[in-house]
Amino acid sequence: MPLFTSRSNSSYKGLSPDGKIKMTIEQFKVWLMREYDADKDGRISKNELREAVRAAGGWFSTWNSSHGIKSADKNGNGFVDENEINNLADFAQKKLNVQIVPC
């Protein structure tokens, strides 16, 4: 499954020279919440992040999703919420083949 599916209305800014999909932080938030926040609670769980890792073609999705939640979840509740989404964007740049670019 490609990073941006046909059901996604998100547009992105193209590809970087190293093949990463370029998007703004706002596009990243919209993509992640629209496509992977399965219960629509405004937070990303480890299972929801696992699906995003798989969709991006990432290996070891269970390990990567656990690591992503741990690195982004600063309040320790097991979810990534709006206040922690920038931390998750840092993880995505390393593991989800994404490059966050300025608006």
WOKA-V92670 format. One record per residue. N is the residue number from 0. RES is the residue in one small letter. PHI is phi as a letter, one per 20 degrees, with the letter a starting at -180 (NA if undefined). D_LAST is the distance of its C-alpha to the last C-alpha in Angstrom with 2 decimals. Layout:
{{N;RES;PHI;D_LAST} {N;RES;PHI;D_LAST}}
//
This chain:
{{0;m;NA;26.52} {1;p;f;23.21} {2;l;g;19.99} {3;f;d;18.92} {4;t;e;22.14} {5;s;f;23.36} {6;r;f;23.42} {7;s;e;19.69} {8;n;e;17.74} {9;s;f;14.41} {10;s;d;12.78} {11;y;c;10.90} {12;k;e;9.68} {13;g;o;13.18} {14;l;d;15.13} {15;s;e;15.17} {16;p;g;18.57} {17;d;e;19.94} {18;g;n;19.33} {19;k;f;16.67} {20;i;f;14.41} {21;k;e;10.75} {22;m;b;8.41} {23;t;f;5.71} {24;i;f;8.06} {25;e;f;8.47} {26;q;f;9.51} {27;f;f;11.65} {28;k;f;13.27} {29;v;f;14.10} {30;w;g;15.48} {31;l;f;17.48} {32;m;f;18.95} {33;r;f;19.72} {34;e;e;21.27} {35;y;c;22.85} {36;d;e;23.64} {37;a;g;27.09} {38;d;e;28.75} {39;k;l;25.86} {40;d;e;26.42} {41;g;m;22.77} {42;r;c;23.40} {43;i;d;23.40} {44;s;e;26.85} {45;k;f;28.09} {46;n;f;29.36} {47;e;f;26.14} {48;l;f;24.26} {49;r;g;27.13} {50;e;f;26.44} {51;a;f;22.77} {52;v;f;24.07} {53;r;f;26.71} {54;a;f;24.42} {55;a;e;22.31} {56;g;n;25.65} {57;g;f;25.97} {58;w;e;29.45} {59;f;l;31.21} {60;s;f;29.13} {61;t;f;31.42} {62;w;f;31.21} {63;n;f;27.46} {64;s;f;26.85} {65;s;f;29.31} {66;h;f;27.73} {67;g;f;24.19} {68;i;f;25.53} {69;k;f;27.51} {70;s;f;24.71} {71;a;e;22.25} {72;d;e;24.93} {73;k;f;25.57} {74;n;e;27.98} {75;g;m;30.03} {76;n;e;30.37} {77;g;n;29.62} {78;f;c;26.40} {79;v;d;22.68} {80;d;d;21.62} {81;e;g;18.60} {82;n;f;19.34} {83;e;d;19.41} {84;i;f;16.55} {85;n;f;14.63} {86;n;f;17.94} {87;l;f;18.03} {88;a;f;14.65} {89;d;f;16.43} {90;f;f;19.33} {91;a;f;17.47} {92;q;f;16.24} {93;k;e;19.95} {94;k;d;21.68} {95;l;d;19.74} {96;n;m;18.59} {97;v;d;14.87} {98;q;c;12.33} {99;i;e;9.29} {100;v;c;6.52} {101;p;f;3.80} {102;c;f;0.00}}
//
